[in-house]
Amino acid sequence: MDLNRKKRTRTIITCAITLAIMAFIFVQSAMPDYASAEESDFFVSIAETIIGAVSTATVDPEALSTVIRKIAHFTEYLVFGASLVLTVRELTANVPAWRKAQKASCKKEDAQKEGTQKEDAQKEGTQKEERKNYSATPLITGIIAWGAGTLYAVTDEFHQYFVPGRCCDWKDMCIDSAGVATGCLLCLLVVLKLTRKTEMGSGTEMGSGTITGA
């Protein structure tokens, strides 16, 4: 029961974060050109101050503004891609996890009736099955997350076409898609590393428990 509750909580949190990022991107895209320019000018002034403190080179404000805008595009979609990976993992894990939990509960009751040794063997088998089938494979997770993020980037640029002073730019779509792909890749690498570390820790604990019991 506690396992299911934790999974539902993680799913709600990851979905909420993803929706919040989508809302943030939508609000940014809904800004008219003058409001967007004012926001960019603020960050340009900060960048000019930093560059002036470390260098005497002259910087073109317009070029600097363009660079900052592109970096902002890439960064917000990088975070969006990482969030999508976590959301897809949770959404693809929930239903199978509930079914496995129910099956594991029934098998545990049967094992208790037949003896402690069979129960221990069943627990070990269930743990291996849960680790193997916890969610969609990293490749499928990454493809779904990248596809969803890229689709949102396309609709976001199309949305800007109807905002006064803004335009639909295919180059921004490519930058956004690249940001999503980078975020997906980085998040998957971190998740895989943490998962392997957890599995190694679980294996060590099971091994030490077997030796102690022997």
PARO-184537 format. One line per field, with one value per residue (C-alpha): residue number from 1; x, y, z; residue in three letters. Coordinates in steps of 0.02 Angstrom, whole numbers, plus 50000, padded with zeros to 5 digits. Example, Ala and Ser with C-alpha at 12.3 -4.5 7.8 and 13.67 -1.06 7.14 Angstrom:
BEGIN
nr <- [1_2];
X <- [50615_50684];
Y <- [49775_49947];
Z <- [50390_50357];
rest <- [ALA_SER];
REM end
This chain:
BEGIN
nr <- [1_2_3_4_5_6_7_8_9_10_11_12_13_14_15_16_17_18_19_20_21_22_23_24_25_26_27_28_29_30_31_32_33_34_35_36_37_38_39_40_41_42_43_44_45_46_47_48_49_50_51_52_53_54_55_56_57_58_59_60_61_62_63_64_65_66_67_68_69_70_71_72_73_74_75_76_77_78_79_80_81_82_83_84_85_86_87_88_89_90_91_92_93_94_95_96_97_98_99_100_101_102_103_104_105_106_107_108_109_110_111_112_113_114_115_116_117_118_119_120_121_122_123_124_125_126_127_128_129_130_131_132_133_134_135_136_137_138_139_140_141_142_143_144_145_146_147_148_149_150_151_152_153_154_155_156_157_158_159_160_161_162_163_164_165_166_167_168_169_170_171_172_173_174_175_176_177_178_179_180_181_182_183_184_185_186_187_188_189_190_191_192_193_194_195_196_197_198_199_200_201_202_203_204_205_206_207_208_209_210_211_212_213_214];
X <- [50000_50142_50231_50078_50055_50237_50220_50062_50146_50297_50183_50084_50242_50328_50169_50145_50324_50308_50143_50220_50365_50243_50144_50303_50352_50176_50177_50348_50287_50128_50227_50216_50380_50406_50383_50499_50628_50623_50655_50800_50874_50881_50989_51091_51137_51193_51296_51375_51423_51505_51595_51654_51726_51833_51871_51894_51817_51667_51509_51366_51208_51097_51209_51222_51032_51014_51139_51051_50882_50947_51030_50865_50772_50894_50900_50713_50686_50832_50745_50581_50661_50729_50559_50474_50589_50543_50358_50360_50450_50318_50169_50233_50273_50114_49988_50112_50180_50007_49976_50143_50110_49945_50024_50170_50048_49954_50115_50180_50027_50048_50232_50195_50084_50215_50366_50494_50620_50496_50441_50621_50644_50481_50532_50697_50611_50484_50621_50713_50552_50511_50686_50673_50497_50486_50453_50480_50657_50773_50769_50578_50568_50690_50600_50430_50497_50594_50445_50326_50448_50482_50296_50268_50410_50326_50158_50245_50323_50157_50078_50204_50144_49984_50071_50096_50274_50327_50358_50368_50552_50605_50780_50707_50613_50779_50861_50714_50717_50905_50876_50743_50860_51003_50891_50823_50998_51069_50920_50925_51111_51082_50932_51027_51176_51066_50967_51124_51192_51029_51027_51208_51164_51012_51116_51248_51117_51036_51204_51253_51083_51104_51276_51210_51063_51179];
Y <- [50000_50117_50073_50118_50281_50330_50293_50396_50540_50535_50532_50683_50781_50745_50784_50946_51001_50961_51056_51204_51209_51200_51344_51446_51419_51464_51627_51674_51644_51743_51901_52037_52088_52242_52144_52007_52138_52219_52052_52016_52190_52156_52002_52089_52227_52098_52007_52171_52212_52043_52050_52228_52174_52036_52106_52269_52200_52290_52187_52214_52225_52157_52006_51977_51984_51854_51738_51756_51720_51561_51504_51536_51433_51289_51294_51298_51151_51057_51067_51021_50867_50806_50831_50736_50587_50576_50597_50462_50343_50366_50356_50195_50118_50145_50020_49876_49912_49900_49735_49665_49721_49627_49471_49482_49495_49338_49242_49296_49224_49059_49054_49082_48929_48819_48872_49007_48948_48959_49131_49196_49127_49207_49376_49372_49329_49468_49595_49546_49558_49731_49795_49725_49783_49940_50054_50074_50045_50197_50202_50202_50327_50443_50431_50467_50613_50687_50668_50751_50893_50924_50923_51052_51158_51156_51207_51340_51420_51410_51497_51640_51669_51743_51851_52035_52066_51883_51757_51570_51526_51351_51383_51405_51241_51154_51235_51185_51006_50997_51060_50927_50791_50850_50856_50682_50610_50689_50637_50458_50444_50503_50387_50237_50272_50290_50133_50029_50095_50049_49875_49845_49900_49785_49640_49670_49674_49513_49428_49477_49422_49251_49228_49280_49161_49019];
Z <- [50000_50047_49885_49781_49876_49846_49661_49646_49739_49623_49472_49532_49571_49405_49306_49404_49370_49184_49171_49263_49139_48993_49068_49091_48909_48852_48953_48883_48706_48736_48775_48641_48559_48668_48831_48770_48718_48890_48971_48853_48881_49068_49042_48907_49029_49157_49026_48967_49146_49170_49002_49037_49204_49129_48956_48861_48701_48627_48618_48496_48605_48466_48437_48623_48638_48502_48587_48755_48675_48594_48756_48847_48717_48734_48924_48956_48838_48915_49084_48998_48919_49086_49167_49025_49051_49235_49194_49059_49177_49311_49192_49112_49281_49380_49311_49290_49463_49542_49455_49509_49688_49689_49615_49737_49882_49828_49799_49968_50056_49963_50007_50192_50191_50109_50211_50244_50114_49971_50032_50027_49851_49794_49869_49777_49613_49636_49672_49513_49411_49481_49440_49264_49222_49328_49179_48993_48930_48927_48737_48729_48872_48784_48617_48694_48797_48651_48534_48657_48691_48507_48468_48603_48532_48360_48433_48537_48383_48292_48442_48425_48247_48320_48452_48403_48347_48365_48226_48194_48172_48116_48186_48359_48335_48300_48452_48561_48497_48529_48706_48736_48669_48781_48934_48897_48875_49032_49138_49072_49109_49288_49312_49243_49355_49510_49464_49445_49608_49695_49619_49671_49847_49851_49787_49920_50058_49994_49985_50161_50225_50144_50223_50394_50379_50329];
rest <- [MET_ASP_LEU_ASN_ARG_LYS_LYS_ARG_THR_ARG_THR_ILE_ILE_THR_CYS_ALA_ILE_THR_LEU_ALA_ILE_MET_ALA_PHE_ILE_PHE_VAL_GLN_SER_ALA_MET_PRO_ASP_TYR_ALA_SER_ALA_GLU_GLU_SER_ASP_PHE_PHE_VAL_SER_ILE_ALA_GLU_THR_ILE_ILE_GLY_ALA_VAL_SER_THR_ALA_THR_VAL_ASP_PRO_GLU_ALA_LEU_SER_THR_VAL_ILE_ARG_LYS_ILE_ALA_HIS_PHE_THR_GLU_TYR_LEU_VAL_PHE_GLY_ALA_SER_LEU_VAL_LEU_THR_VAL_ARG_GLU_LEU_THR_ALA_ASN_VAL_PRO_ALA_TRP_ARG_LYS_ALA_GLN_LYS_ALA_SER_CYS_LYS_LYS_GLU_ASP_ALA_GLN_LYS_GLU_GLY_THR_GLN_LYS_GLU_ASP_ALA_GLN_LYS_GLU_GLY_THR_GLN_LYS_GLU_GLU_ARG_LYS_ASN_TYR_SER_ALA_THR_PRO_LEU_ILE_THR_GLY_ILE_ILE_ALA_TRP_GLY_ALA_GLY_THR_LEU_TYR_ALA_VAL_THR_ASP_GLU_PHE_HIS_GLN_TYR_PHE_VAL_PRO_GLY_ARG_CYS_CYS_ASP_TRP_LYS_ASP_MET_CYS_ILE_ASP_SER_ALA_GLY_VAL_ALA_THR_GLY_CYS_LEU_LEU_CYS_LEU_LEU_VAL_VAL_LEU_LYS_LEU_THR_ARG_LYS_THR_GLU_MET_GLY_SER_GLY_THR_GLU_MET_GLY_SER_GLY_THR_ILE_THR_GLY_ALA];
REM end
